């Protein structure tokens, strides 16, 4: 597997965050992952993934704040 990509959305305006995250996810092949870096718990994003991509991803917290949250999102 190649090196895990990182997507830091802390400087991205909020309305562009989810589209950019989903675009990054769509660019993954099965088994590939990226690490999302955010300034808050991305739990709402998790629920959106569950609604729209159920069974297509895994979600692993790597850091849980308080200032930086990191989640590894893998395409299954």
N, CA, C, O and CB atoms as a CASP TS submission, in Angstrom:
PFRMAT TS
TARGET T0000
AUTHOR 0000-0000-0000
METHOD Language model
MODEL 1
PARENT N/A
ATOM      1  N   UNK     1       0.842  -1.177   0.000  1.00  0.00           N
ATOM      2  CA  UNK     1       0.000   0.000   0.000  1.00  0.00           C
ATOM      3  C   UNK     1       0.886   1.238   0.000  1.00  0.00           C
ATOM      4  O   UNK     1       1.963   1.248   0.595  1.00  0.00           O
ATOM      5  CB  UNK     1      -0.957  -0.001   1.216  1.00  0.00           C
ATOM      6  N   UNK     2       0.415   2.286  -0.679  1.00  0.00           N
ATOM      7  CA  UNK     2       1.182   3.516  -0.764  1.00  0.00           C
ATOM      8  C   UNK     2       1.077   4.308   0.542  1.00  0.00           C
ATOM      9  O   UNK     2       0.309   3.968   1.443  1.00  0.00           O
ATOM     10  CB  UNK     2       0.698   4.366  -1.948  1.00  0.00           C
ATOM     11  N   UNK     3       1.868   5.362   0.609  1.00  0.00           N
ATOM     12  CA  UNK     3       1.855   6.221   1.799  1.00  0.00           C
ATOM     13  C   UNK     3       0.464   6.836   1.983  1.00  0.00           C
ATOM     14  O   UNK     3      -0.179   7.241   1.015  1.00  0.00           O
ATOM     15  CB  UNK     3       2.933   7.341   1.685  1.00  0.00           C
ATOM     16  N   UNK     4       0.020   6.897   3.213  1.00  0.00           N
ATOM     17  CA  UNK     4      -1.302   7.445   3.507  1.00  0.00           C
ATOM     18  C   UNK     4      -1.310   8.951   3.264  1.00  0.00           C
ATOM     19  O   UNK     4      -0.444   9.677   3.752  1.00  0.00           O
ATOM     20  CB  UNK     4      -1.711   7.130   4.963  1.00  0.00           C
ATOM     21  N   UNK     5      -2.283   9.398   2.517  1.00  0.00           N
ATOM     22  CA  UNK     5      -2.452  10.826   2.239  1.00  0.00           C
ATOM     23  C   UNK     5      -3.024  11.536   3.463  1.00  0.00           C
ATOM     24  O   UNK     5      -3.652  10.917   4.322  1.00  0.00           O
ATOM     25  CB  UNK     5      -3.371  11.040   1.013  1.00  0.00           C
ATOM     26  N   UNK     6      -2.794  12.839   3.523  1.00  0.00           N
ATOM     27  CA  UNK     6      -3.337  13.667   4.595  1.00  0.00           C
ATOM     28  C   UNK     6      -4.181  14.767   3.971  1.00  0.00           C
ATOM     29  O   UNK     6      -3.788  15.379   2.978  1.00  0.00           O
ATOM     30  CB  UNK     6      -2.199  14.268   5.483  1.00  0.00           C
ATOM     31  N   UNK     7      -5.337  15.011   4.557  1.00  0.00           N
ATOM     32  CA  UNK     7      -6.197  16.103   4.115  1.00  0.00           C
ATOM     33  C   UNK     7      -6.496  16.967   5.340  1.00  0.00           C
ATOM     34  O   UNK     7      -7.259  16.569   6.220  1.00  0.00           O
ATOM     35  CB  UNK     7      -7.525  15.566   3.445  1.00  0.00           C
ATOM     36  N   UNK     8      -5.892  18.141   5.383  1.00  0.00           N
ATOM     37  CA  UNK     8      -6.082  19.078   6.487  1.00  0.00           C
ATOM     38  C   UNK     8      -7.118  20.103   6.047  1.00  0.00           C
ATOM     39  O   UNK     8      -6.853  20.917   5.161  1.00  0.00           O
ATOM     40  CB  UNK     8      -4.728  19.772   6.899  1.00  0.00           C
ATOM     41  N   UNK     9      -8.301  20.068   6.661  1.00  0.00           N
ATOM     42  CA  UNK     9      -9.375  20.976   6.247  1.00  0.00           C
ATOM     43  C   UNK     9      -9.553  22.155   7.205  1.00  0.00           C
ATOM     44  O   UNK     9     -10.530  22.896   7.098  1.00  0.00           O
ATOM     45  CB  UNK     9     -10.682  20.212   6.139  1.00  0.00           C
ATOM     46  N   UNK    10      -8.631  22.331   8.123  1.00  0.00           N
ATOM     47  CA  UNK    10      -8.782  23.411   9.107  1.00  0.00           C
ATOM     48  C   UNK    10      -8.832  24.793   8.461  1.00  0.00           C
ATOM     49  O   UNK    10      -9.483  25.694   8.989  1.00  0.00           O
ATOM     50  CB  UNK    10      -7.642  23.363  10.106  1.00  0.00           C
ATOM     51  N   UNK    11      -8.158  24.975   7.331  1.00  0.00           N
ATOM     52  CA  UNK    11      -8.136  26.284   6.675  1.00  0.00           C
ATOM     53  C   UNK    11      -9.141  26.371   5.525  1.00  0.00           C
ATOM     54  O   UNK    11      -9.223  27.399   4.853  1.00  0.00           O
ATOM     55  CB  UNK    11      -6.737  26.582   6.157  1.00  0.00           C
ATOM     56  N   UNK    12      -9.901  25.308   5.295  1.00  0.00           N
ATOM     57  CA  UNK    12     -10.899  25.283   4.226  1.00  0.00           C
ATOM     58  C   UNK    12     -12.198  25.876   4.774  1.00  0.00           C
ATOM     59  O   UNK    12     -12.590  25.578   5.902  1.00  0.00           O
ATOM     60  CB  UNK    12     -11.124  23.821   3.685  1.00  0.00           C
ATOM     61  N   UNK    13     -12.865  26.715   3.975  1.00  0.00           N
ATOM     62  CA  UNK    13     -14.118  27.289   4.465  1.00  0.00           C
ATOM     63  C   UNK    13     -15.130  26.160   4.674  1.00  0.00           C
ATOM     64  O   UNK    13     -15.178  25.214   3.887  1.00  0.00           O
ATOM     65  CB  UNK    13     -14.675  28.363   3.468  1.00  0.00           C
ATOM     66  N   UNK    14     -15.937  26.260   5.732  1.00  0.00           N
ATOM     67  CA  UNK    14     -16.801  25.144   6.133  1.00  0.00           C
ATOM     68  C   UNK    14     -17.664  24.547   5.019  1.00  0.00           C
ATOM     69  O   UNK    14     -17.788  23.324   4.943  1.00  0.00           O
ATOM     70  CB  UNK    14     -17.689  25.596   7.225  1.00  0.00           C
ATOM     71  N   UNK    15     -18.262  25.364   4.158  1.00  0.00           N
ATOM     72  CA  UNK    15     -19.148  24.793   3.143  1.00  0.00           C
ATOM     73  C   UNK    15     -18.414  23.953   2.108  1.00  0.00           C
ATOM     74  O   UNK    15     -19.039  23.171   1.392  1.00  0.00           O
ATOM     75  CB  UNK    15     -19.897  25.892   2.447  1.00  0.00           C
ATOM     76  N   UNK    16     -17.088  24.105   2.020  1.00  0.00           N
ATOM     77  CA  UNK    16     -16.301  23.337   1.049  1.00  0.00           C
ATOM     78  C   UNK    16     -15.670  22.087   1.653  1.00  0.00           C
ATOM     79  O   UNK    16     -15.111  21.265   0.928  1.00  0.00           O
ATOM     80  CB  UNK    16     -15.218  24.211   0.463  1.00  0.00           C
ATOM     81  N   UNK    17     -15.755  21.938   2.971  1.00  0.00           N
ATOM     82  CA  UNK    17     -15.061  20.823   3.628  1.00  0.00           C
ATOM     83  C   UNK    17     -15.606  19.465   3.207  1.00  0.00           C
ATOM     84  O   UNK    17     -14.845  18.628   2.721  1.00  0.00           O
ATOM     85  CB  UNK    17     -15.165  20.961   5.131  1.00  0.00           C
ATOM     86  N   UNK    18     -16.902  19.225   3.380  1.00  0.00           N
ATOM     87  CA  UNK    18     -17.450  17.899   3.080  1.00  0.00           C
ATOM     88  C   UNK    18     -17.282  17.534   1.610  1.00  0.00           C
ATOM     89  O   UNK    18     -16.889  16.404   1.319  1.00  0.00           O
ATOM     90  CB  UNK    18     -18.924  17.843   3.458  1.00  0.00           C
ATOM     91  N   UNK    19     -17.566  18.446   0.660  1.00  0.00           N
ATOM     92  CA  UNK    19     -17.321  18.086  -0.745  1.00  0.00           C
ATOM     93  C   UNK    19     -15.863  17.703  -1.006  1.00  0.00           C
ATOM     94  O   UNK    19     -15.601  16.759  -1.751  1.00  0.00           O
ATOM     95  CB  UNK    19     -17.712  19.247  -1.653  1.00  0.00           C
ATOM     96  N   UNK    20     -14.918  18.417  -0.409  1.00  0.00           N
ATOM     97  CA  UNK    20     -13.499  18.093  -0.621  1.00  0.00           C
ATOM     98  C   UNK    20     -13.159  16.734  -0.004  1.00  0.00           C
ATOM     99  O   UNK    20     -12.403  15.956  -0.586  1.00  0.00           O
ATOM    100  CB  UNK    20     -12.592  19.195  -0.015  1.00  0.00           C
ATOM    101  N   UNK    21     -13.713  16.454   1.161  1.00  0.00           N
ATOM    102  CA  UNK    21     -13.454  15.178   1.830  1.00  0.00           C
ATOM    103  C   UNK    21     -14.021  14.026   1.004  1.00  0.00           C
ATOM    104  O   UNK    21     -13.343  13.017   0.806  1.00  0.00           O
ATOM    105  CB  UNK    21     -14.064  15.173   3.251  1.00  0.00           C
ATOM    106  N   UNK    22     -15.254  14.165   0.521  1.00  0.00           N
ATOM    107  CA  UNK    22     -15.852  13.102  -0.277  1.00  0.00           C
ATOM    108  C   UNK    22     -15.131  12.933  -1.614  1.00  0.00           C
ATOM    109  O   UNK    22     -15.006  11.812  -2.107  1.00  0.00           O
ATOM    110  CB  UNK    22     -17.332  13.391  -0.513  1.00  0.00           C
ATOM    111  N   UNK    23     -14.660  14.022  -2.201  1.00  0.00           N
ATOM    112  CA  UNK    23     -13.883  13.934  -3.437  1.00  0.00           C
ATOM    113  C   UNK    23     -12.585  13.157  -3.204  1.00  0.00           C
ATOM    114  O   UNK    23     -12.194  12.329  -4.027  1.00  0.00           O
ATOM    115  CB  UNK    23     -13.573  15.344  -3.981  1.00  0.00           C
ATOM    116  N   UNK    24     -11.924  13.429  -2.082  1.00  0.00           N
ATOM    117  CA  UNK    24     -10.700  12.695  -1.735  1.00  0.00           C
ATOM    118  C   UNK    24     -11.012  11.221  -1.552  1.00  0.00           C
ATOM    119  O   UNK    24     -10.277  10.364  -2.041  1.00  0.00           O
ATOM    120  CB  UNK    24     -10.055  13.267  -0.453  1.00  0.00           C
ATOM    121  N   UNK    25     -12.103  10.918  -0.848  1.00  0.00           N
ATOM    122  CA  UNK    25     -12.504   9.524  -0.627  1.00  0.00           C
ATOM    123  C   UNK    25     -12.768   8.820  -1.962  1.00  0.00           C
ATOM    124  O   UNK    25     -12.350   7.678  -2.152  1.00  0.00           O
ATOM    125  CB  UNK    25     -13.763   9.460   0.269  1.00  0.00           C
ATOM    126  N   UNK    26     -13.453   9.489  -2.876  1.00  0.00           N
ATOM    127  CA  UNK    26     -13.787   8.880  -4.169  1.00  0.00           C
ATOM    128  C   UNK    26     -12.535   8.574  -4.988  1.00  0.00           C
ATOM    129  O   UNK    26     -12.556   7.693  -5.846  1.00  0.00           O
ATOM    130  CB  UNK    26     -14.713   9.801  -4.965  1.00  0.00           C
ATOM    131  N   UNK    27     -11.447   9.296  -4.728  1.00  0.00           N
ATOM    132  CA  UNK    27     -10.197   9.056  -5.441  1.00  0.00           C
ATOM    133  C   UNK    27      -9.401   7.874  -4.915  1.00  0.00           C
ATOM    134  O   UNK    27      -8.369   7.520  -5.486  1.00  0.00           O
ATOM    135  CB  UNK    27      -9.353  10.272  -5.380  1.00  0.00           C
ATOM    136  N   UNK    28      -9.865   7.260  -3.837  1.00  0.00           N
ATOM    137  CA  UNK    28      -9.160   6.118  -3.252  1.00  0.00           C
ATOM    138  C   UNK    28      -9.546   4.823  -3.944  1.00  0.00           C
ATOM    139  O   UNK    28     -10.678   4.664  -4.401  1.00  0.00           O
ATOM    140  CB  UNK    28      -9.451   6.016  -1.756  1.00  0.00           C
ATOM    141  N   UNK    29      -8.613   3.913  -4.016  1.00  0.00           N
ATOM    142  CA  UNK    29      -8.894   2.538  -4.409  1.00  0.00           C
ATOM    143  C   UNK    29      -9.181   1.736  -3.144  1.00  0.00           C
ATOM    144  O   UNK    29      -8.851   2.173  -2.041  1.00  0.00           O
ATOM    145  CB  UNK    29      -7.701   1.918  -5.218  1.00  0.00           C
ATOM    146  N   UNK    30      -9.784   0.586  -3.298  1.00  0.00           N
ATOM    147  CA  UNK    30     -10.060  -0.277  -2.141  1.00  0.00           C
ATOM    148  C   UNK    30      -8.764  -0.534  -1.382  1.00  0.00           C
ATOM    149  O   UNK    30      -7.742  -0.873  -1.978  1.00  0.00           O
ATOM    150  CB  UNK    30     -10.709  -1.623  -2.587  1.00  0.00           C
ATOM    151  N   UNK    31      -8.816  -0.370  -0.064  1.00  0.00           N
ATOM    152  CA  UNK    31      -7.651  -0.587   0.785  1.00  0.00           C
ATOM    153  C   UNK    31      -6.829   0.664   1.021  1.00  0.00           C
ATOM    154  O   UNK    31      -5.980   0.674   1.913  1.00  0.00           O
ATOM    155  CB  UNK    31      -6.785  -1.632   0.187  1.00  0.00           C
ATOM    156  N   UNK    32      -7.051   1.719   0.252  1.00  0.00           N
ATOM    157  CA  UNK    32      -6.319   2.965   0.456  1.00  0.00           C
ATOM    158  C   UNK    32      -7.038   3.830   1.489  1.00  0.00           C
ATOM    159  O   UNK    32      -8.239   3.686   1.719  1.00  0.00           O
ATOM    160  CB  UNK    32      -6.161   3.732  -0.877  1.00  0.00           C
ATOM    161  N   UNK    33      -6.267   4.735   2.105  1.00  0.00           N
ATOM    162  CA  UNK    33      -6.817   5.571   3.168  1.00  0.00           C
ATOM    163  C   UNK    33      -6.256   6.977   3.071  1.00  0.00           C
ATOM    164  O   UNK    33      -5.266   7.228   2.383  1.00  0.00           O
ATOM    165  CB  UNK    33      -6.514   4.969   4.547  1.00  0.00           C
ATOM    166  N   UNK    34      -6.910   7.884   3.772  1.00  0.00           N
ATOM    167  CA  UNK    34      -6.342   9.208   4.006  1.00  0.00           C
ATOM    168  C   UNK    34      -6.626   9.579   5.451  1.00  0.00           C
ATOM    169  O   UNK    34      -7.559   9.067   6.071  1.00  0.00           O
ATOM    170  CB  UNK    34      -6.930  10.277   3.015  1.00  0.00           C
ATOM    171  N   UNK    35      -5.799  10.484   5.980  1.00  0.00           N
ATOM    172  CA  UNK    35      -5.996  10.978   7.335  1.00  0.00           C
ATOM    173  C   UNK    35      -6.584  12.374   7.231  1.00  0.00           C
ATOM    174  O   UNK    35      -5.990  13.280   6.647  1.00  0.00           O
ATOM    175  CB  UNK    35      -4.657  10.980   8.152  1.00  0.00           C
ATOM    176  N   UNK    36      -7.757  12.522   7.807  1.00  0.00           N
ATOM    177  CA  UNK    36      -8.435  13.807   7.863  1.00  0.00           C
ATOM    178  C   UNK    36      -7.986  14.544   9.117  1.00  0.00           C
ATOM    179  O   UNK    36      -7.991  13.979  10.211  1.00  0.00           O
ATOM    180  CB  UNK    36      -9.977  13.627   7.844  1.00  0.00           C
ATOM    181  N   UNK    37      -7.600  15.799   8.958  1.00  0.00           N
ATOM    182  CA  UNK    37      -7.239  16.645  10.091  1.00  0.00           C
ATOM    183  C   UNK    37      -8.260  17.772  10.155  1.00  0.00           C
ATOM    184  O   UNK    37      -8.488  18.473   9.169  1.00  0.00           O
ATOM    185  CB  UNK    37      -5.769  17.204   9.961  1.00  0.00           C
ATOM    186  N   UNK    38      -8.872  17.940  11.326  1.00  0.00           N
ATOM    187  CA  UNK    38      -9.935  18.920  11.482  1.00  0.00           C
ATOM    188  C   UNK    38      -9.780  19.632  12.817  1.00  0.00           C
ATOM    189  O   UNK    38      -9.032  19.186  13.686  1.00  0.00           O
ATOM    190  CB  UNK    38     -11.319  18.251  11.379  1.00  0.00           C
ATOM    191  N   UNK    39     -10.498  20.751  12.973  1.00  0.00           N
ATOM    192  CA  UNK    39     -10.412  21.530  14.209  1.00  0.00           C
ATOM    193  C   UNK    39     -11.541  21.216  15.184  1.00  0.00           C
ATOM    194  O   UNK    39     -11.658  21.855  16.230  1.00  0.00           O
ATOM    195  CB  UNK    39     -10.421  23.005  13.887  1.00  0.00           C
ATOM    196  N   UNK    40     -12.375  20.229  14.840  1.00  0.00           N
ATOM    197  CA  UNK    40     -13.448  19.795  15.737  1.00  0.00           C
ATOM    198  C   UNK    40     -13.745  18.327  15.440  1.00  0.00           C
ATOM    199  O   UNK    40     -13.298  17.783  14.430  1.00  0.00           O
ATOM    200  CB  UNK    40     -14.740  20.683  15.564  1.00  0.00           C
ATOM    201  N   UNK    41     -14.498  17.699  16.326  1.00  0.00           N
ATOM    202  CA  UNK    41     -14.864  16.300  16.126  1.00  0.00           C
ATOM    203  C   UNK    41     -15.704  16.183  14.852  1.00  0.00           C
ATOM    204  O   UNK    41     -16.763  16.804  14.757  1.00  0.00           O
ATOM    205  CB  UNK    41     -15.644  15.743  17.362  1.00  0.00           C
ATOM    206  N   UNK    42     -15.251  15.404  13.878  1.00  0.00           N
ATOM    207  CA  UNK    42     -15.992  15.287  12.631  1.00  0.00           C
ATOM    208  C   UNK    42     -17.122  14.257  12.684  1.00  0.00           C
ATOM    209  O   UNK    42     -17.430  13.624  11.673  1.00  0.00           O
ATOM    210  CB  UNK    42     -15.049  14.932  11.527  1.00  0.00           C
ATOM    211  N   UNK    43     -17.737  14.086  13.846  1.00  0.00           N
ATOM    212  CA  UNK    43     -18.826  13.121  13.987  1.00  0.00           C
ATOM    213  C   UNK    43     -19.949  13.332  12.966  1.00  0.00           C
ATOM    214  O   UNK    43     -20.444  12.344  12.425  1.00  0.00           O
ATOM    215  CB  UNK    43     -19.395  13.199  15.384  1.00  0.00           C
ATOM    216  N   UNK    44     -20.380  14.578  12.671  1.00  0.00           N
ATOM    217  CA  UNK    44     -21.425  14.734  11.650  1.00  0.00           C
ATOM    218  C   UNK    44     -21.000  14.173  10.290  1.00  0.00           C
ATOM    219  O   UNK    44     -21.824  13.641   9.546  1.00  0.00           O
ATOM    220  CB  UNK    44     -21.791  16.207  11.502  1.00  0.00           C
ATOM    221  N   UNK    45     -19.715  14.295   9.975  1.00  0.00           N
ATOM    222  CA  UNK    45     -19.197  13.722   8.732  1.00  0.00           C
ATOM    223  C   UNK    45     -19.316  12.203   8.758  1.00  0.00           C
ATOM    224  O   UNK    45     -19.669  11.589   7.751  1.00  0.00           O
ATOM    225  CB  UNK    45     -17.731  14.138   8.510  1.00  0.00           C
ATOM    226  N   UNK    46     -19.023  11.598   9.903  1.00  0.00           N
ATOM    227  CA  UNK    46     -19.174  10.143  10.037  1.00  0.00           C
ATOM    228  C   UNK    46     -20.599   9.725   9.701  1.00  0.00           C
ATOM    229  O   UNK    46     -20.809   8.757   8.971  1.00  0.00           O
ATOM    230  CB  UNK    46     -18.807   9.684  11.465  1.00  0.00           C
ATOM    231  N   UNK    47     -21.577  10.452  10.233  1.00  0.00           N
ATOM    232  CA  UNK    47     -22.975  10.100   9.975  1.00  0.00           C
ATOM    233  C   UNK    47     -23.338  10.291   8.504  1.00  0.00           C
ATOM    234  O   UNK    47     -24.157   9.549   7.963  1.00  0.00           O
ATOM    235  CB  UNK    47     -23.903  10.941  10.854  1.00  0.00           C
ATOM    236  N   UNK    48     -22.731  11.280   7.861  1.00  0.00           N
ATOM    237  CA  UNK    48     -22.965  11.459   6.425  1.00  0.00           C
ATOM    238  C   UNK    48     -22.350  10.294   5.647  1.00  0.00           C
ATOM    239  O   UNK    48     -22.965   9.783   4.710  1.00  0.00           O
ATOM    240  CB  UNK    48     -22.375  12.812   5.935  1.00  0.00           C
ATOM    241  N   UNK    49     -21.147   9.872   6.027  1.00  0.00           N
ATOM    242  CA  UNK    49     -20.547   8.693   5.390  1.00  0.00           C
ATOM    243  C   UNK    49     -21.439   7.474   5.586  1.00  0.00           C
ATOM    244  O   UNK    49     -21.663   6.710   4.647  1.00  0.00           O
ATOM    245  CB  UNK    49     -19.136   8.419   5.962  1.00  0.00           C
ATOM    246  N   UNK    50     -21.949   7.288   6.800  1.00  0.00           N
ATOM    247  CA  UNK    50     -22.834   6.137   7.075  1.00  0.00           C
ATOM    248  C   UNK    50     -24.076   6.182   6.190  1.00  0.00           C
ATOM    249  O   UNK    50     -24.530   5.146   5.706  1.00  0.00           O
ATOM    250  CB  UNK    50     -23.251   6.114   8.566  1.00  0.00           C
ATOM    251  N   UNK    51     -24.623   7.368   5.978  1.00  0.00           N
ATOM    252  CA  UNK    51     -25.835   7.504   5.170  1.00  0.00           C
ATOM    253  C   UNK    51     -25.560   7.289   3.684  1.00  0.00           C
ATOM    254  O   UNK    51     -26.372   6.693   2.976  1.00  0.00           O
ATOM    255  CB  UNK    51     -26.452   8.877   5.385  1.00  0.00           C
ATOM    256  N   UNK    52     -24.401   7.782   3.211  1.00  0.00           N
ATOM    257  CA  UNK    52     -24.148   7.799   1.774  1.00  0.00           C
ATOM    258  C   UNK    52     -23.178   6.720   1.297  1.00  0.00           C
ATOM    259  O   UNK    52     -23.187   6.368   0.118  1.00  0.00           O
ATOM    260  CB  UNK    52     -23.620   9.133   1.384  1.00  0.00           C
ATOM    261  N   UNK    53     -22.341   6.189   2.192  1.00  0.00           N
ATOM    262  CA  UNK    53     -21.307   5.220   1.780  1.00  0.00           C
ATOM    263  C   UNK    53     -21.252   4.026   2.727  1.00  0.00           C
ATOM    264  O   UNK    53     -20.185   3.444   2.922  1.00  0.00           O
ATOM    265  CB  UNK    53     -19.929   5.899   1.722  1.00  0.00           C
ATOM    266  N   UNK    54     -22.373   3.657   3.310  1.00  0.00           N
ATOM    267  CA  UNK    54     -22.410   2.548   4.273  1.00  0.00           C
ATOM    268  C   UNK    54     -21.747   1.307   3.681  1.00  0.00           C
ATOM    269  O   UNK    54     -22.029   0.915   2.549  1.00  0.00           O
ATOM    270  CB  UNK    54     -23.869   2.230   4.685  1.00  0.00           C
ATOM    271  N   UNK    55     -20.857   0.694   4.473  1.00  0.00           N
ATOM    272  CA  UNK    55     -20.180  -0.524   4.042  1.00  0.00           C
ATOM    273  C   UNK    55     -18.999  -0.297   3.113  1.00  0.00           C
ATOM    274  O   UNK    55     -18.364  -1.257   2.678  1.00  0.00           O
ATOM    275  CB  UNK    55     -21.149  -1.409   3.372  1.00  0.00           C
ATOM    276  N   UNK    56     -18.694   0.967   2.801  1.00  0.00           N
ATOM    277  CA  UNK    56     -17.610   1.268   1.858  1.00  0.00           C
ATOM    278  C   UNK    56     -16.380   1.875   2.532  1.00  0.00           C
ATOM    279  O   UNK    56     -15.405   2.209   1.859  1.00  0.00           O
ATOM    280  CB  UNK    56     -18.111   2.213   0.790  1.00  0.00           C
ATOM    281  N   UNK    57     -16.422   2.021   3.872  1.00  0.00           N
ATOM    282  CA  UNK    57     -15.330   2.720   4.547  1.00  0.00           C
ATOM    283  C   UNK    57     -15.143   2.196   5.958  1.00  0.00           C
ATOM    284  O   UNK    57     -16.035   1.574   6.535  1.00  0.00           O
ATOM    285  CB  UNK    57     -15.592   4.226   4.577  1.00  0.00           C
ATOM    286  N   UNK    58     -13.952   2.464   6.504  1.00  0.00           N
ATOM    287  CA  UNK    58     -13.724   2.321   7.940  1.00  0.00           C
ATOM    288  C   UNK    58     -13.287   3.683   8.460  1.00  0.00           C
ATOM    289  O   UNK    58     -12.770   4.514   7.714  1.00  0.00           O
ATOM    290  CB  UNK    58     -12.648   1.207   8.258  1.00  0.00           C
ATOM    291  N   UNK    59     -13.505   3.894   9.751  1.00  0.00           N
ATOM    292  CA  UNK    59     -13.295   5.198  10.403  1.00  0.00           C
ATOM    293  C   UNK    59     -12.525   4.938  11.676  1.00  0.00           C
ATOM    294  O   UNK    59     -13.012   4.234  12.561  1.00  0.00           O
ATOM    295  CB  UNK    59     -14.658   5.942  10.702  1.00  0.00           C
ATOM    296  N   UNK    60     -11.331   5.493  11.785  1.00  0.00           N
ATOM    297  CA  UNK    60     -10.493   5.263  12.966  1.00  0.00           C
ATOM    298  C   UNK    60      -9.951   6.587  13.492  1.00  0.00           C
ATOM    299  O   UNK    60      -9.193   7.275  12.809  1.00  0.00           O
ATOM    300  CB  UNK    60      -9.329   4.301  12.633  1.00  0.00           C
ATOM    301  N   UNK    61     -10.349   6.935  14.715  1.00  0.00           N
ATOM    302  CA  UNK    61      -9.800   8.145  15.328  1.00  0.00           C
ATOM    303  C   UNK    61      -8.337   7.912  15.675  1.00  0.00           C
ATOM    304  O   UNK    61      -7.985   6.897  16.274  1.00  0.00           O
ATOM    305  CB  UNK    61     -10.606   8.546  16.594  1.00  0.00           C
ATOM    306  N   UNK    62      -7.481   8.873  15.289  1.00  0.00           N
ATOM    307  CA  UNK    62      -6.061   8.842  15.642  1.00  0.00           C
ATOM    308  C   UNK    62      -5.745   9.882  16.710  1.00  0.00           C
ATOM    309  O   UNK    62      -4.824   9.697  17.505  1.00  0.00           O
ATOM    310  CB  UNK    62      -5.192   9.082  14.398  1.00  0.00           C
ATOM    311  N   UNK    63      -6.505  10.973  16.730  1.00  0.00           N
ATOM    312  CA  UNK    63      -6.357  12.030  17.742  1.00  0.00           C
ATOM    313  C   UNK    63      -7.738  12.626  17.980  1.00  0.00           C
ATOM    314  O   UNK    63      -8.496  12.868  17.042  1.00  0.00           O
ATOM    315  CB  UNK    63      -5.323  13.142  17.286  1.00  0.00           C
ATOM    316  N   UNK    64      -8.052  12.859  19.259  1.00  0.00           N
ATOM    317  CA  UNK    64      -9.375  13.373  19.631  1.00  0.00           C
ATOM    318  C   UNK    64      -9.260  14.690  20.389  1.00  0.00           C
ATOM    319  O   UNK    64      -9.582  14.771  21.574  1.00  0.00           O
ATOM    320  CB  UNK    64     -10.132  12.343  20.482  1.00  0.00           C
ATOM    321  N   UNK    65      -8.796  15.717  19.686  1.00  0.00           N
ATOM    322  CA  UNK    65      -8.803  17.071  20.223  1.00  0.00           C
ATOM    323  C   UNK    65      -7.911  17.273  21.434  1.00  0.00           C
ATOM    324  O   UNK    65      -7.084  16.419  21.755  1.00  0.00           O
ATOM    325  CB  UNK    65     -10.182  17.447  20.578  1.00  0.00           C
ATOM    326  N   UNK    66      -8.079  18.391  22.098  1.00  0.00           N
ATOM    327  CA  UNK    66      -9.187  19.335  21.915  1.00  0.00           C
ATOM    328  C   UNK    66      -9.015  20.302  20.748  1.00  0.00           C
ATOM    329  O   UNK    66     -10.005  20.869  20.284  1.00  0.00           O
ATOM    330  CB  UNK    66      -9.370  20.120  23.162  1.00  0.00           C
ATOM    331  N   UNK    67      -7.790  20.510  20.258  1.00  0.00           N
ATOM    332  CA  UNK    67      -7.588  21.482  19.177  1.00  0.00           C
ATOM    333  C   UNK    67      -7.464  20.829  17.817  1.00  0.00           C
ATOM    334  O   UNK    67      -7.768  21.458  16.803  1.00  0.00           O
ATOM    335  CB  UNK    67      -6.358  22.306  19.446  1.00  0.00           C
ATOM    336  N   UNK    68      -7.030  19.593  17.771  1.00  0.00           N
ATOM    337  CA  UNK    68      -6.844  18.904  16.489  1.00  0.00           C
ATOM    338  C   UNK    68      -7.418  17.496  16.573  1.00  0.00           C
ATOM    339  O   UNK    68      -7.120  16.735  17.493  1.00  0.00           O
ATOM    340  CB  UNK    68      -5.342  18.854  16.099  1.00  0.00           C
ATOM    341  N   UNK    69      -8.232  17.179  15.607  1.00  0.00           N
ATOM    342  CA  UNK    69      -8.831  15.850  15.492  1.00  0.00           C
ATOM    343  C   UNK    69      -8.272  15.203  14.240  1.00  0.00           C
ATOM    344  O   UNK    69      -8.171  15.848  13.196  1.00  0.00           O
ATOM    345  CB  UNK    69     -10.399  15.920  15.445  1.00  0.00           C
ATOM    346  N   UNK    70      -7.907  13.924  14.337  1.00  0.00           N
ATOM    347  CA  UNK    70      -7.413  13.183  13.174  1.00  0.00           C
ATOM    348  C   UNK    70      -8.174  11.869  13.069  1.00  0.00           C
ATOM    349  O   UNK    70      -8.360  11.151  14.052  1.00  0.00           O
ATOM    350  CB  UNK    70      -5.876  12.927  13.276  1.00  0.00           C
ATOM    351  N   UNK    71      -8.608  11.578  11.846  1.00  0.00           N
ATOM    352  CA  UNK    71      -9.349  10.356  11.579  1.00  0.00           C
ATOM    353  C   UNK    71      -8.778   9.720  10.318  1.00  0.00           C
ATOM    354  O   UNK    71      -8.611  10.380   9.292  1.00  0.00           O
ATOM    355  CB  UNK    71     -10.878  10.638  11.429  1.00  0.00           C
ATOM    356  N   UNK    72      -8.481   8.427  10.413  1.00  0.00           N
ATOM    357  CA  UNK    72      -8.080   7.669   9.211  1.00  0.00           C
ATOM    358  C   UNK    72      -9.350   7.098   8.598  1.00  0.00           C
ATOM    359  O   UNK    72     -10.076   6.331   9.231  1.00  0.00           O
ATOM    360  CB  UNK    72      -7.036   6.515   9.553  1.00  0.00           C
ATOM    361  N   UNK    73      -9.602   7.488   7.349  1.00  0.00           N
ATOM    362  CA  UNK    73     -10.758   6.986   6.602  1.00  0.00           C
ATOM    363  C   UNK    73     -10.232   6.103   5.494  1.00  0.00           C
ATOM    364  O   UNK    73      -9.483   6.552   4.626  1.00  0.00           O
ATOM    365  CB  UNK    73     -11.640   8.153   6.029  1.00  0.00           C
ATOM    366  N   UNK    74     -10.634   4.834   5.530  1.00  0.00           N
ATOM    367  CA  UNK    74     -10.153   3.843   4.570  1.00  0.00           C
ATOM    368  C   UNK    74     -11.295   3.391   3.692  1.00  0.00           C
ATOM    369  O   UNK    74     -12.397   3.140   4.180  1.00  0.00           O
ATOM    370  CB  UNK    74      -9.516   2.639   5.285  1.00  0.00           C
ATOM    371  N   UNK    75     -11.042   3.284   2.398  1.00  0.00           N
ATOM    372  CA  UNK    75     -12.042   2.742   1.476  1.00  0.00           C
ATOM    373  C   UNK    75     -11.928   1.226   1.515  1.00  0.00           C
ATOM    374  O   UNK    75     -10.843   0.677   1.329  1.00  0.00           O
ATOM    375  CB  UNK    75     -11.845   3.291   0.011  1.00  0.00           C
ATOM    376  N   UNK    76     -13.051   0.546   1.758  1.00  0.00           N
ATOM    377  CA  UNK    76     -13.031  -0.916   1.852  1.00  0.00           C
ATOM    378  C   UNK    76     -13.424  -1.565   0.545  1.00  0.00           C
ATOM    379  O   UNK    76     -13.458  -2.792   0.451  1.00  0.00           O
ATOM    380  CB  UNK    76     -13.956  -1.389   2.954  1.00  0.00           C
TER
END
